[in-house]
Amino acid sequence: MTHRFTLPERMTMWLLYRVSIVMYGGGSVPVLQEGFKTLGFRGYFRFLKVAAKITTELQNEFGGEIAQHLIGIAAMWIGCSFCGYNHVMSGALIYFRDSGDLHPLTPSTMALMFDMRDEEALAHMQGLLADPRHERLRLLVTRMYSLYMGTAQAETADDHLLMSCLWVWRWTTECSIIEGVEIKPEDAWAIHEVGRDKALIKRYKRAVAARNKARD
């Protein structure tokens, strides 16, 4: 039976769509109709509140760049390119803004891992993050993978935060996969306020183009 949304639900979904454009500087997060169907009007907003709380806790504990990369990687394990690419793009932009350097984990490098087995993807990521500057992210990614696979149990506060990250994006990506939400790595944008900094994005793209040209 096809779910028929009420007028208040349709208006709310439209409003959320418009708010996301303002928040993220032009990109928009598709409102997951599956979420409204499953949780209902109030339940969906409670979920958004929980997701925002966990995102804030991740950022407070690990910093914006690592938090966004962790969210993107959590989405990748579950198979969502939209959340995976866009949150990793957020992390890459934050890192470039704060350090002036290009981060090795980007939507384009992540695209390669979607076709790998989980163990291969983890090893590839660990190689990308081998530089000591990325040690904390490498260790957290490795730990999150163990928690995701059930080969380790949550013991520390960081572990429980990583489990929360996996839980929230497991449910989100299941909805996005059902609805067929996809994106190409070259079209990724930041699901983060850093996406409003158009000058930063232009500098980042110039730096990426210069690096790619130097490699050719």
Order of alpha helices (4+ residues) and beta strands (2+ residues): alpha-alpha-alpha-alpha-alpha-alpha-alpha-alpha-alpha
